[in-house]
Structure formats: C-alpha cells, structure tokens
Amino acid sequence: MTGDEKRQQKATLLLEYQEAEEELAHLSEKASAWAARLKEIVLCIEHTKPKASSCGVPEVEARLKVQNADRLKRIASELNYRQSMNLDAVLEFIEGMQVAQKKLEELLQRKQVLGLR
C-alpha cells in the first residue's frame, strides 16, 4: 500500500467516524424528544385518574379536568404523539440506536489500530 493510499484510508476512516458520531448525536436528540412526548402522555394519564380532592374547590378541579381533556385531545391529534405510542416504531428506533452505537465502536477500534485520535 502506497503512502497516498494509506493517507486516503485514514481520511476515509476519519470521515466515516465523524459521520457516525453525527448520526448518533442526531438519534440521541430524537430519543430525547421521543421521551419527552412519552412523559407528557404519562402525565396526562396520571391526571385523568380519579383522586381525592387536592384543593377542595369544585370550580378549580373542573377547570383542571377540562384543561387536561384539551391536552389529551391535542396529543391524540398530533402525529408525533401517535408515533411515540407505536411499539414497532419504538423497537425499530432502539435497534437503529444499537446499530449506530456498534458502528461507532467499530470505527473507534479501527482508528486505534491505525493510531488515529
């Protein structure tokens, strides 16, 4: 292998590694957004449970129930929330995260073999 070929191999590896890092960062952001949507859904579900009166003022409790119902309607109508509840999509996303992480680890090992930082 010539010196130019070695430099090209290293440059290609560094580019692949950078792209893999960017992909994993993008997936991490997507995971955070997904988790936030799921947390909001959980909160809505929690607030719909019958509970002992916390404030004892029927008008306040009625207003809170209406607000929560409106929030649930909004969540139900937004595609992102519907996708968040799709178990197949969640599993596919998790698998994609695992593949991206494995690729990054493999590229890191290749970098170490070639003595790159």
Order of alpha helices (4+ residues) and beta strands (2+ residues): alpha-alpha-alpha-alpha
